[in-house]
Amino acid sequence: PLTSIRGSLGLLISGVMGVFPEKTMKLLEIANNNCDRLLLLINDILDIEKIEAGQMDFEIKITDINQIVKE
Protein backbone atom coordinates (compact mmCIF):
# COMPACT_ATOMS: atom_id res chain seq x y z
CA PRO A 1 0.00 0.00 0.00
CA LEU A 2 2.82 2.44 0.77
CA THR A 3 4.25 2.07 -2.74
CA SER A 4 0.87 2.93 -4.26
CA ILE A 5 0.53 5.99 -2.03
CA ARG A 6 4.06 7.09 -2.90
CA GLY A 7 3.40 6.63 -6.62
CA SER A 8 0.16 8.58 -6.46
CA LEU A 9 1.80 11.43 -4.58
CA GLY A 10 4.61 11.46 -7.14
CA LEU A 11 2.10 11.80 -9.98
CA LEU A 12 0.28 14.62 -8.23
CA ILE A 13 3.49 16.50 -7.47
CA SER A 14 4.82 16.07 -11.00
CA GLY A 15 1.83 17.92 -12.44
CA VAL A 16 0.54 15.02 -14.55
CA MET A 17 -2.90 15.43 -12.98
CA GLY A 18 -2.95 19.20 -13.41
CA VAL A 19 -1.71 22.24 -11.55
CA PHE A 20 -2.52 22.64 -7.87
CA PRO A 21 -2.49 25.78 -5.73
CA GLU A 22 0.71 26.51 -3.83
CA LYS A 23 -0.73 25.48 -0.46
CA THR A 24 -1.89 22.17 -1.89
CA MET A 25 1.52 21.53 -3.43
CA LYS A 26 3.18 22.24 -0.11
CA LEU A 27 0.92 19.69 1.60
CA LEU A 28 1.57 17.14 -1.15
CA GLU A 29 5.32 17.61 -0.76
CA ILE A 30 5.05 17.16 3.02
CA ALA A 31 3.04 13.98 2.49
CA ASN A 32 5.56 12.73 -0.06
CA ASN A 33 8.54 13.44 2.23
CA ASN A 34 6.85 11.70 5.14
CA CYS A 35 6.01 8.76 2.89
CA ASP A 36 9.71 8.48 1.97
CA ARG A 37 10.69 8.64 5.64
CA LEU A 38 8.16 5.96 6.52
CA LEU A 39 9.48 3.72 3.75
CA LEU A 40 13.03 4.08 5.10
CA LEU A 41 11.81 3.28 8.62
CA ILE A 42 9.98 0.17 7.43
CA ASN A 43 13.06 -1.02 5.53
CA ASP A 44 15.20 -0.49 8.64
CA ILE A 45 12.75 -2.51 10.74
CA LEU A 46 12.78 -5.31 8.17
CA ASP A 47 16.60 -5.30 8.17
CA ILE A 48 16.65 -5.55 11.98
CA GLU A 49 14.26 -8.49 11.80
CA LYS A 50 16.55 -10.23 9.29
CA ILE A 51 19.58 -9.65 11.52
CA GLU A 52 17.76 -10.99 14.58
CA ALA A 53 16.59 -14.05 12.61
CA GLY A 54 20.13 -14.71 11.37
CA GLN A 55 19.05 -14.29 7.76
CA MET A 56 21.43 -11.46 6.89
CA ASP A 57 24.96 -12.27 5.84
CA PHE A 58 27.82 -9.97 6.74
CA GLU A 59 31.15 -9.79 4.97
CA ILE A 60 33.84 -8.85 7.45
CA LYS A 61 36.96 -7.32 5.93
CA ILE A 62 39.83 -5.07 6.91
CA THR A 63 39.24 -1.45 5.92
CA ASP A 64 41.49 1.61 6.00
CA ILE A 65 39.47 3.91 8.24
CA ASN A 66 41.77 6.86 7.44
CA GLN A 67 40.78 6.66 3.76
CA ILE A 68 37.09 6.57 4.65
CA VAL A 69 37.47 9.63 6.87
CA LYS A 70 39.32 11.50 4.11
CA GLU A 71 36.55 10.73 1.62
Phi, psi and omega in degrees: 000324182294324179295321178295318179297315181298318179296317179296317177298320178299319178295317180296316181293325183290344179093004180299326183268007180117178182264135179249155175299159184302318180297320179294318179298320179297317178294322177295320179293321176297315179298318180295316179297317179292327176296317177298317179296319179295321178298317177297318179297316179298316179298321177296317179297318178296322177296318178298318178298319178296318179297313181296328180275357181073023183261002180250128180267139178243140176252109182268127179213158179284133183228141177279101184295330179298320179294319179297316180297319179297321180291000000 
